[in-house]
Amino acid sequence: MGENWRELISQPEFGIQEERNIWVTMRDGVRLSVNVFRPDAPAKFPALLSMSGYGKEEQELLLPPQPLSKSAVWDGNIEAGDTTEVVPRGYVHVIGDVRGIGSSEGEYFGGTPIREAEDAHDVVEWMAEQPWCDGNVGMLGYSYYGMIQLKTAIQQPPHLKAIFPSHLSEDQYRDMAYNGGIVSLFLYGIWDGRHGTSGFAPRNAVSEMMKTLPKEEFERRRQELLNHPDIKHYPNLYHLLHYPYKNPWFVDILMNPYDGPYWQERSIYSYYDRIKVPTYVVGKLGVGSSYWDIYNGIKAPKKLLVKPTGPEERPWREDIQEIIRWYDHWLKGNDTGMMDEPPIKMFVMGINKWRYEKEWPLPGIKYTPCYLQRWEGLSFEEPELYQYEPDCFLQQPLHLSNKRDSVVYMSPPMSEDLEVIGPVAIKFYASIDQDDTNWIVSLSDVAETGSAIGVGRGMLKASHRALDPDKSKPEAPYHPHTRSEPVIPGEINEYAMGLGVVSNVFRAGHRIKLEIQSLISPRDPEIQIHYHPPLNSSKTTLHKIYRDREHQSHLILPVIPGKQGI
């Protein structure tokens, strides 16, 4: 239909009426508090629900969108959506606090457990019964607000007709808390508002582990963590384990270092068959890659929008016309041709163009090995027969130095454009002189000027290197993360890691850069902008990377057919 759909969607025509701190009673008698913003007209309208643990009042701030890398008042928690845009277009916007948060009653356990989804189900059904609602309900919001949308859809409330979740994870263990088995400090910092967020608004936060585990088991796990050398060298976590009430959710995260029931309850990948409502999934290159799997997993009517990487703005007000078009279609019956268009719209970096597709992964991908070579080279040619000394880097822990070491491999300039779209992985051979380390591998596009743009990254704790052979593919290794297997110092091990989904054209004259390291510091500039470091090793560690005929360490690149470029 082209761009004229923008003229056909609902246009602003109403003022806004407010009702604050309205009690909604859940099935177990707990009351949640919501704010209701509705058009100032005596009519029934479709309604959109936004819920999270951040506090509903903050979502009303009328700041202009603030850029992440520039603004001193950027706040990553303002993600419920733009009330001033959706309500004047003929939608009610309900913003609520989940139980145990803000003004709501009950206990807060963190991490979108089933209880939060059941509550959202009950709020959806309450909304449908109100005199201002025509019985058609959708949901709105980014990140936490997006996860609750998916979890609510799994509960199948009868009046939920469509969702529009943005910036998502399908697996709370792998995507959020333990990337590659390495605990992320992001969820620690987001609790109290570290580095550009106002944090959670707990009224009654409770440690689920403290409440449900036998006291002896809780204490055993706590002492084991307190004796862990990495935690003993990170004062914030050592302090937290002595005073669990300070951040009960992160205590539970530390108490569950392996995948299992705690994480599976908070994830969605096992429940795709229960999502029956039309779903519009939105993701951003360089900010996780779960949205591809979420899109493929859902069998209901669906669309996928993958936007370019770049600084995120808050308050979150992106995609408003696309949101209105989606809900006009499913909640108002206003057909602007949305579902006649290709279901996938994705941005391709390098050429900076949009690509429209009907299926994912793209048909015809050629998964191509690109080998690590001597003298820090990277090539599609297999390594020579000779036995070479390994490449090495020595990493000191943060309590000794801020210096970060690595090994870097670089391809020659591309002779032709190289189109890489799909999941990227690396298989490499390495030894260390300790019993564990964090492997952090980054992939970049280096221009002729020397400037580099990151296009992929993966992490893996060496002791979590075991693979699930039934779920793994060469381009998408899957680690069960159900146990630790300490490394024998000096032993050469094979490691397979996913580097996420890449959508990039390496232009002629550009080069592929691969960097292998083991540390990200909370003092790194990118971490200062948006706090998300892993817990680093507390031991000085020598890392050796092997790349010869017997140890063919290589990338696996999803090349779109054509010339290979090198």
C-alpha positions as CSV (number, residue, x, y, z in Angstrom):
1,M,0.0,0.0,0.0
2,G,3.0,2.3,0.3
3,E,3.3,5.2,2.7
4,N,-0.2,6.4,2.4
5,W,-1.3,4.1,5.2
6,R,0.0,6.9,7.5
7,E,-2.9,9.0,6.4
8,L,-5.4,6.2,7.0
9,I,-4.6,5.2,10.6
10,S,-6.3,6.8,13.6
11,Q,-5.4,10.5,13.9
12,P,-5.2,12.6,17.1
13,E,-8.7,14.0,17.9
14,F,-9.3,13.5,21.6
15,G,-8.2,15.1,24.8
16,I,-7.1,12.9,27.8
17,Q,-9.0,12.2,31.0
18,E,-7.1,10.7,34.0
19,E,-8.0,8.3,36.8
20,R,-5.2,7.4,39.2
21,N,-4.5,4.7,41.7
22,I,-7.5,2.5,40.7
23,W,-7.5,-0.8,42.5
24,V,-7.9,-4.0,40.5
25,T,-8.4,-7.2,42.5
26,M,-6.6,-10.3,41.4
27,R,-7.9,-13.9,41.6
28,D,-6.1,-14.4,45.0
29,G,-7.5,-11.2,46.5
30,V,-4.3,-9.1,46.1
31,R,-5.0,-5.6,44.7
32,L,-2.9,-4.0,42.0
33,S,-2.8,-0.3,41.4
34,V,-3.3,1.2,37.9
35,N,-3.6,4.6,36.3
36,V,-6.1,5.0,33.5
37,F,-5.8,7.5,30.7
38,R,-8.7,7.6,28.3
39,P,-10.1,9.8,25.5
40,D,-12.4,12.6,26.8
41,A,-15.5,11.4,25.0
42,P,-18.5,9.4,26.2
43,A,-17.8,6.3,24.1
44,K,-16.2,2.9,24.3
45,F,-12.6,2.5,23.0
46,P,-10.1,-0.3,22.6
47,A,-7.5,-0.3,25.5
48,L,-3.8,-0.9,25.8
49,L,-2.1,-2.3,29.0
50,S,1.4,-1.5,30.2
51,M,2.8,-3.2,33.3
52,S,6.3,-3.5,34.9
53,G,8.3,-3.3,38.1
54,Y,9.6,0.3,37.5
55,G,6.7,2.3,38.9
56,K,3.8,3.7,36.9
57,E,4.1,7.4,37.8
58,E,7.5,7.8,36.1
59,Q,6.1,6.6,32.8
60,E,4.2,9.9,32.5
61,L,7.3,12.2,32.3
62,L,7.0,14.5,29.3
63,L,10.7,14.9,28.7
64,P,11.6,14.9,25.0
65,P,13.3,11.7,24.1
66,Q,16.9,11.7,25.5
67,P,19.8,10.1,23.6
68,L,21.5,7.3,25.6
69,S,25.1,8.4,24.8
70,K,24.6,12.1,25.3
71,S,21.9,13.0,27.8
72,A,22.7,13.2,31.6
73,V,19.0,12.5,32.4
74,W,18.4,9.6,30.1
75,D,16.4,7.1,32.0
76,G,16.1,3.5,30.6
77,N,13.1,2.7,32.7
78,I,10.6,5.0,31.0
79,E,9.3,2.4,28.5
80,A,5.5,2.1,28.9
81,G,4.8,4.0,25.6
82,D,3.6,7.5,24.7
83,T,0.2,8.1,26.4
84,T,0.0,11.5,24.7
85,E,0.0,9.9,21.3
86,V,-2.1,6.7,21.8
87,V,-5.0,8.2,23.8
88,P,-5.8,11.1,21.5
89,R,-6.0,8.5,18.6
90,G,-8.8,6.7,20.3
91,Y,-7.2,4.2,22.7
92,V,-7.4,3.9,26.5
93,H,-3.9,3.5,28.0
94,V,-3.7,1.7,31.4
95,I,-0.3,1.7,33.2
96,G,0.0,-0.6,36.2
97,D,2.4,-1.6,38.9
98,V,3.0,-5.4,39.2
99,R,2.4,-6.9,42.6
100,G,4.8,-5.8,45.3
101,I,5.8,-2.7,43.3
102,G,4.8,0.9,43.6
103,S,1.3,1.2,45.0
104,S,0.4,-2.5,44.4
105,E,-0.1,-5.1,47.1
106,G,1.5,-8.5,47.3
107,E,5.1,-9.7,47.1
108,Y,7.6,-8.9,44.3
109,F,9.9,-11.8,43.3
110,G,11.3,-10.4,40.1
111,G,11.9,-11.6,36.6
112,T,8.4,-12.0,35.2
113,P,7.3,-15.2,37.0
114,I,4.0,-16.9,36.2
115,R,2.3,-14.9,38.9
116,E,2.9,-11.7,37.0
117,A,1.4,-13.1,33.8
118,E,-1.6,-14.4,35.7
119,D,-2.1,-10.9,37.2
120,A,-1.8,-9.3,33.8
121,H,-4.4,-11.7,32.5
122,D,-6.8,-10.6,35.3
123,V,-6.1,-6.9,34.5
124,V,-6.8,-7.4,30.8
125,E,-10.2,-9.0,31.7
126,W,-11.0,-6.2,34.2
127,M,-10.2,-3.6,31.5
128,A,-12.6,-5.4,29.0
129,E,-15.5,-5.0,31.5
130,Q,-15.0,-1.3,32.1
131,P,-17.6,1.2,30.7
132,W,-14.8,2.9,28.7
133,C,-13.6,-0.2,26.9
134,D,-15.2,-1.8,23.9
135,G,-13.9,-5.3,24.8
136,N,-10.8,-5.2,22.6
137,V,-7.5,-5.1,24.5
138,G,-3.9,-5.0,23.4
139,M,-0.6,-4.3,25.3
140,L,2.2,-1.8,24.9
141,G,5.8,-1.3,26.0
142,Y,9.5,-2.0,25.7
143,S,11.8,-4.5,27.5
144,Y,10.1,-5.5,30.8
145,Y,6.8,-4.2,29.4
146,G,7.4,-6.4,26.3
147,M,8.2,-9.5,28.2
148,I,5.0,-9.2,30.2
149,Q,3.1,-9.0,26.9
150,L,4.4,-12.4,25.8
151,K,3.9,-14.0,29.2
152,T,0.3,-12.6,29.3
153,A,-0.4,-14.0,25.8
154,I,0.7,-17.4,27.1
155,Q,-2.1,-17.2,29.7
156,Q,-4.7,-16.5,26.8
157,P,-7.0,-14.0,28.4
158,P,-10.1,-14.0,26.2
159,H,-10.2,-10.3,25.5
160,L,-6.5,-9.9,24.6
161,K,-6.7,-9.5,20.8
162,A,-3.1,-8.6,19.8
163,I,0.3,-7.6,21.3
164,F,3.3,-5.4,20.2
165,P,6.3,-6.5,22.3
166,S,9.6,-4.7,21.8
167,H,13.2,-5.4,22.9
168,L,12.8,-9.0,24.2
169,S,14.4,-12.1,25.5
170,E,13.1,-15.6,25.1
171,D,15.4,-17.1,27.7
172,Q,15.9,-15.3,31.0
173,Y,19.0,-17.4,31.8
174,R,20.9,-17.1,28.6
175,D,19.7,-13.7,27.3
176,M,19.6,-11.7,30.6
177,A,21.2,-13.2,33.7
178,Y,23.9,-15.6,32.6
179,N,25.1,-14.8,29.1
180,G,27.3,-17.8,28.2
181,G,27.1,-19.0,31.9
182,I,28.7,-15.7,33.1
183,V,26.6,-13.7,35.5
184,S,25.7,-10.3,34.2
185,L,25.8,-7.3,36.7
186,F,23.2,-5.5,34.6
187,L,20.3,-6.8,36.6
188,Y,22.1,-5.9,39.8
189,G,22.6,-2.3,38.6
190,I,19.1,-1.8,37.2
191,W,17.6,-2.6,40.6
192,D,18.8,0.6,42.3
193,G,19.2,2.7,39.2
194,R,22.9,2.5,38.5
195,H,24.1,4.3,35.3
196,G,21.1,5.9,33.7
197,T,18.0,4.3,35.2
198,S,15.8,5.2,38.1
199,G,15.6,1.5,39.1
200,F,12.8,-0.6,40.4
201,A,10.1,0.7,42.8
202,P,9.8,-2.2,45.3
203,R,7.1,-1.9,48.0
204,N,7.5,-5.5,49.2
205,A,10.4,-7.3,47.5
206,V,11.0,-10.8,48.6
207,S,13.8,-13.4,47.9
208,E,12.0,-16.4,46.4
209,M,14.9,-18.6,47.4
210,M,14.9,-17.4,51.0
211,K,11.2,-18.1,51.2
212,T,11.1,-21.5,49.5
213,L,14.4,-23.2,50.1
214,P,15.0,-25.0,53.4
215,K,17.2,-22.8,55.6
216,E,20.0,-25.2,55.5
217,E,20.0,-25.3,51.7
218,F,19.8,-21.5,51.4
219,E,22.8,-21.1,53.8
220,R,24.8,-23.8,52.0
221,R,24.3,-21.9,48.7
222,R,25.1,-18.6,50.3
223,Q,28.3,-19.8,51.9
224,E,29.4,-21.4,48.6
225,L,28.9,-18.0,46.8
226,L,30.7,-16.1,49.6
227,N,33.7,-18.5,49.2
228,H,33.8,-18.0,45.4
229,P,37.0,-16.1,44.6
230,D,35.4,-14.0,41.9
231,I,32.7,-12.8,44.3
232,K,35.2,-12.3,47.1
233,H,37.0,-9.8,44.8
234,Y,33.8,-8.0,43.9
235,P,32.7,-6.1,47.1
236,N,29.2,-5.3,45.9
237,L,28.2,-8.9,45.5
238,Y,30.0,-10.0,48.7
239,H,28.1,-7.2,50.5
240,L,24.8,-8.2,49.0
241,L,25.1,-11.9,50.1
242,H,25.5,-10.7,53.7
243,Y,22.5,-8.4,53.4
244,P,20.1,-10.2,51.0
245,Y,17.2,-7.8,51.7
246,K,19.1,-5.1,49.8
247,N,18.4,-6.6,46.4
248,P,16.4,-9.9,46.9
249,W,16.0,-10.5,43.1
250,F,19.7,-10.5,42.5
251,V,20.3,-12.8,45.5
252,D,18.0,-15.3,43.7
253,I,19.9,-14.8,40.5
254,L,23.2,-15.7,42.3
255,M,21.5,-18.6,44.0
256,N,20.6,-20.1,40.6
257,P,23.9,-20.2,38.5
258,Y,22.6,-23.1,36.3
259,D,19.6,-23.4,34.0
260,G,16.6,-25.0,35.6
261,P,13.1,-24.5,36.9
262,Y,13.7,-21.1,38.3
263,W,14.7,-19.8,34.9
264,Q,12.3,-21.8,32.8
265,E,9.4,-20.3,34.6
266,R,10.6,-16.8,33.7
267,S,11.3,-17.7,30.1
268,I,8.9,-18.1,27.1
269,Y,10.7,-20.5,24.7
270,S,8.7,-23.5,26.0
271,Y,5.3,-21.9,25.5
272,Y,5.2,-20.6,22.0
273,D,2.4,-23.0,21.1
274,R,0.2,-21.1,23.7
275,I,0.6,-17.7,22.0
276,K,-2.5,-17.5,19.8
277,V,-2.9,-13.7,19.4
278,P,-1.4,-11.7,16.5
279,T,2.1,-10.6,17.6
280,Y,4.3,-7.8,16.2
281,V,7.9,-8.4,17.4
282,V,10.4,-5.6,17.4
283,G,14.2,-5.9,17.9
284,K,17.3,-3.9,17.3
285,L,20.6,-5.1,15.8
286,G,23.3,-5.3,18.4
287,V,20.8,-5.5,21.3
288,G,20.3,-9.3,21.7
289,S,18.9,-11.6,19.1
290,S,16.1,-13.4,20.8
291,Y,13.5,-11.6,18.6
292,W,14.4,-13.8,15.6
293,D,13.6,-17.0,17.6
294,I,10.5,-15.4,19.1
295,Y,9.2,-14.6,15.7
296,N,9.9,-18.1,14.4
297,G,8.5,-19.7,17.5
298,I,5.1,-18.0,17.3
299,K,2.6,-19.6,14.9
300,A,-0.1,-16.9,15.2
301,P,-0.3,-14.0,12.7
302,K,2.9,-12.1,13.1
303,K,5.3,-9.5,11.9
304,L,9.0,-8.7,12.7
305,L,10.8,-5.4,12.6
306,V,14.6,-5.4,13.1
307,K,15.9,-1.9,13.4
308,P,19.5,-0.5,13.1
309,T,21.8,-0.5,16.0
310,G,22.4,2.8,17.7
311,P,21.8,4.9,20.9
312,E,18.4,4.2,22.5
313,E,16.2,7.1,23.4
314,R,14.0,7.5,26.5
315,P,11.2,8.1,27.2
316,W,10.5,5.3,24.7
317,R,8.3,6.8,22.0
318,E,9.5,4.9,18.9
319,D,7.4,3.3,16.3
320,I,4.2,5.1,17.3
321,Q,2.6,5.1,13.8
322,E,3.5,1.5,13.3
323,I,1.9,0.7,16.7
324,I,-1.3,2.5,15.8
325,R,-1.4,0.9,12.4
326,W,-1.1,-2.6,14.1
327,Y,-3.8,-1.9,16.7
328,D,-6.1,-0.2,14.2
329,H,-6.0,-3.4,12.2
330,W,-6.5,-5.9,15.1
331,L,-8.6,-3.8,17.6
332,K,-10.5,-1.4,15.3
333,G,-10.8,-3.4,12.1
334,N,-9.1,-0.6,10.1
335,D,-7.4,-2.5,7.3
336,T,-4.5,-0.4,5.9
337,G,-2.9,-3.4,4.1
338,M,-0.5,-4.2,6.9
339,M,-0.9,-8.0,6.7
340,D,-0.5,-7.9,2.8
341,E,3.1,-6.7,3.1
342,P,6.1,-9.0,3.7
343,P,6.1,-10.0,7.4
344,I,9.8,-9.3,8.0
345,K,11.4,-5.8,7.7
346,M,15.0,-5.8,8.6
347,F,17.8,-3.3,8.5
348,V,21.1,-4.2,6.8
349,M,24.2,-2.5,8.2
350,G,27.1,-1.6,5.9
351,I,24.8,-0.6,3.0
352,N,22.3,1.0,5.5
353,K,19.2,-0.2,3.7
354,W,15.9,-2.0,4.6
355,R,15.3,-5.5,3.4
356,Y,11.8,-7.1,3.2
357,E,11.6,-10.9,3.6
358,K,9.0,-13.7,3.9
359,E,10.9,-16.2,6.0
360,W,13.8,-16.5,8.5
361,P,16.5,-17.6,8.2
362,L,16.9,-16.3,4.7
363,P,16.7,-19.0,2.0
364,G,19.9,-20.0,0.3
365,I,22.4,-19.0,3.0
366,K,25.8,-20.6,2.6
367,Y,27.4,-21.1,6.0
368,T,31.1,-20.5,5.2
369,P,34.1,-21.0,7.4
370,C,36.6,-18.1,7.8
371,Y,39.8,-19.3,9.4
372,L,42.1,-17.7,12.1
373,Q,45.6,-17.5,10.6
374,R,49.1,-16.7,11.7
375,W,50.2,-13.1,12.1
376,E,46.7,-12.2,13.3
377,G,45.2,-13.0,9.9
378,L,41.6,-14.0,9.0
379,S,40.9,-15.8,5.7
380,F,38.5,-18.1,3.9
381,E,41.5,-20.2,3.0
382,E,42.3,-23.2,5.2
383,P,45.4,-22.8,7.4
384,E,48.7,-24.2,6.3
385,L,49.9,-27.7,7.3
386,Y,52.6,-26.4,9.6
387,Q,52.4,-26.5,13.4
388,Y,52.5,-23.0,14.7
389,E,52.9,-21.6,18.2
390,P,49.6,-20.4,19.6
391,D,48.6,-16.7,19.9
392,C,48.5,-15.6,23.5
393,F,47.2,-12.9,25.7
394,L,47.6,-12.4,29.5
395,Q,44.7,-11.0,31.5
396,Q,45.1,-9.6,35.0
397,P,42.1,-9.2,37.2
398,L,40.5,-5.9,37.9
399,H,41.8,-5.7,41.5
400,L,45.3,-5.6,40.0
401,S,45.0,-3.6,36.8
402,N,42.5,-1.8,34.4
403,K,44.5,-3.0,31.4
404,R,42.6,-5.2,29.0
405,D,44.5,-7.6,26.7
406,S,43.3,-9.6,23.7
407,V,44.2,-11.2,20.4
408,V,42.9,-9.7,17.2
409,Y,42.5,-11.3,13.8
410,M,41.9,-9.2,10.7
411,S,41.0,-10.1,7.1
412,P,42.5,-8.5,4.1
413,P,40.3,-5.8,2.5
414,M,37.2,-7.3,0.7
415,S,37.6,-7.4,-3.0
416,E,33.8,-7.4,-3.4
417,D,30.9,-6.7,-1.1
418,L,30.3,-9.6,1.3
419,E,26.7,-9.9,2.5
420,V,26.5,-11.7,5.9
421,I,22.9,-12.1,7.2
422,G,22.1,-14.8,9.8
423,P,23.5,-16.4,12.9
424,V,27.3,-16.3,13.3
425,A,29.4,-18.7,15.4
426,I,33.0,-19.4,16.2
427,K,34.7,-22.7,16.9
428,F,38.2,-22.3,18.3
429,Y,40.8,-24.3,20.2
430,A,42.4,-22.8,23.3
431,S,44.2,-23.5,26.6
432,I,44.4,-21.6,29.8
433,D,46.7,-21.9,32.9
434,Q,43.8,-21.7,35.4
435,D,40.7,-23.8,35.9
436,D,38.3,-21.2,34.3
437,T,38.0,-18.0,32.4
438,N,35.4,-15.9,30.5
439,W,35.7,-16.0,26.7
440,I,34.4,-12.8,25.1
441,V,34.5,-12.7,21.3
442,S,33.6,-9.7,19.2
443,L,33.1,-9.3,15.4
444,S,33.5,-5.9,13.7
445,D,33.4,-4.3,10.3
446,V,36.5,-2.1,9.8
447,A,36.3,0.7,7.2
448,E,39.2,1.8,5.0
449,T,39.6,4.7,7.5
450,G,40.2,2.3,10.3
451,S,36.9,3.1,12.1
452,A,35.1,-0.1,13.3
453,I,31.5,-0.9,13.9
454,G,30.6,-3.9,16.1
455,V,28.2,-6.4,14.4
456,G,28.3,-9.4,16.7
457,R,29.5,-10.6,20.1
458,G,29.3,-13.7,22.3
459,M,30.4,-14.8,25.7
460,L,31.1,-18.2,27.2
461,K,32.4,-19.3,30.6
462,A,35.1,-21.9,29.9
463,S,33.6,-24.3,32.5
464,H,30.3,-24.2,30.7
465,R,31.7,-25.3,27.3
466,A,29.6,-28.5,27.1
467,L,27.2,-28.6,24.2
468,D,23.8,-30.1,23.8
469,P,24.3,-32.2,20.6
470,D,20.5,-32.5,19.9
471,K,19.9,-28.7,20.0
472,S,23.2,-27.5,18.6
473,K,24.0,-26.5,15.0
474,P,27.4,-25.5,13.7
475,E,26.1,-21.9,13.2
476,A,24.1,-22.0,16.5
477,P,25.8,-23.9,19.3
478,Y,23.6,-24.6,22.3
479,H,25.0,-25.0,25.8
480,P,22.8,-26.7,28.4
481,H,24.4,-24.7,31.3
482,T,23.4,-27.4,33.8
483,R,26.8,-27.9,35.4
484,S,30.4,-26.7,35.6
485,E,33.3,-28.6,34.2
486,P,36.5,-27.0,35.4
487,V,39.3,-26.7,32.8
488,I,42.5,-28.7,33.2
489,P,45.2,-26.1,33.1
490,G,47.3,-26.4,29.9
491,E,44.8,-28.7,28.2
492,I,43.7,-27.7,24.7
493,N,39.9,-27.6,24.6
494,E,37.4,-26.9,21.8
495,Y,35.0,-24.1,22.3
496,A,31.9,-23.3,20.2
497,M,30.1,-20.0,20.7
498,G,27.3,-18.1,19.0
499,L,28.0,-14.4,18.2
500,G,24.4,-13.5,17.7
501,V,22.6,-12.7,14.5
502,V,24.5,-10.4,12.1
503,S,22.9,-8.3,9.3
504,N,25.7,-6.6,7.6
505,V,27.4,-6.1,4.2
506,F,31.1,-5.8,4.5
507,R,31.8,-3.4,1.7
508,A,34.6,-3.7,-0.8
509,G,37.7,-2.4,0.8
510,H,36.4,-3.1,4.3
511,R,37.9,-5.8,6.6
512,I,36.5,-8.3,9.1
513,K,37.9,-8.0,12.6
514,L,37.7,-10.7,15.2
515,E,38.8,-10.0,18.8
516,I,39.1,-12.6,21.6
517,Q,39.4,-11.3,25.1
518,S,38.3,-12.3,28.6
519,L,37.3,-9.1,30.5
520,I,34.9,-6.2,30.3
521,S,35.4,-3.6,33.0
522,P,32.7,-1.6,34.7
523,R,35.0,1.4,33.9
524,D,34.9,0.9,30.2
525,P,33.3,3.9,28.4
526,E,30.5,1.7,26.9
527,I,29.6,0.4,30.3
528,Q,29.5,3.8,31.8
529,I,26.9,4.7,29.3
530,H,24.7,1.7,30.0
531,Y,25.8,-0.5,32.9
532,H,26.0,-4.2,31.8
533,P,29.3,-5.8,32.6
534,P,29.8,-9.5,33.4
535,L,31.4,-10.7,36.6
536,N,35.1,-11.0,35.7
537,S,37.6,-13.6,36.7
538,S,39.7,-12.8,39.8
539,K,42.8,-14.7,38.6
540,T,45.6,-13.7,36.3
541,T,45.2,-16.0,33.4
542,L,47.3,-16.8,30.3
543,H,45.1,-17.6,27.3
544,K,46.5,-19.5,24.2
545,I,44.6,-19.7,20.9
546,Y,45.5,-22.5,18.5
547,R,45.0,-22.2,14.8
548,D,46.7,-24.7,12.5
549,R,45.8,-27.8,10.5
550,E,45.0,-29.8,13.6
551,H,43.2,-27.0,15.3
552,Q,41.3,-25.2,12.6
553,S,39.8,-22.4,14.6
554,H,37.3,-20.5,12.5
555,L,34.3,-18.3,12.2
556,I,31.1,-19.6,10.6
557,L,29.6,-16.8,8.5
558,P,26.1,-16.9,6.9
559,V,27.0,-15.6,3.5
560,I,24.3,-14.7,1.0
561,P,25.3,-16.3,-2.3
562,G,27.7,-14.3,-4.4
563,K,31.4,-13.6,-4.5
564,Q,33.1,-14.1,-1.1
565,G,35.0,-10.8,-1.1
566,I,38.4,-11.9,0.0
